[in-house]
């Protein structure tokens, strides 16, 4: 995440309001996700599982 925080700091230097808005959104997203990884929650569309029956 350090690269992202560096970019936010650069944005803050050029436009303080934009940088503050971006930092607020970044903090909101990073606080609600576990283990420090930001993944979109989704269900896989297709997964191949050999020798397994299809369930619905």
N, C-alpha and C positions, 0 to 999 in steps of 0.2 A: 504494500500500500504506500510505501514511501514515495514512489514515482507519482502517484496520484496526488498526494499531499503537496509535493513540490509543484505540480502543475496548478493546484489550487492557490498556492502562495504566489505564483507568477500572475495568475488572474487577479488576485487581490491587489498586487502592486500596480497593475494597469487600470483596473476598475474595482475599487473597494466594495461597492454594492454587489456587483456580480460575484466577486470572490466570497463575500459573506454568505450570499444565497447558496452558492455551490457548496461551501463548507457545511452549512446547516443541513442541506439535503444529504450530503455524504455521511454526516454524523447520524442522521435518522436511519439511513440504510444500514450502516455498519453496526448500529446498536441492536437492531432486531435480528440479525443473522448470526448463527452460531459458528464457532471455531474460526472466525475471521475470514471465512471464505464467502464470497458473494455469488451464489448460484441462484438462478431463477428456478422456482419450484415448478416442476412440470411432470407429466406422465409420458413415458416413452411411447412413440407411435408404433414402433415395431421392434421386437426383441426376439432373436432366435434362441430357443432353448431346446437343443437336441434331446430326443427321447422323452419329452414332456408333453402332456396333453394340454390342449388349448382350454382355458377357463374363461368364462364370461360372467 
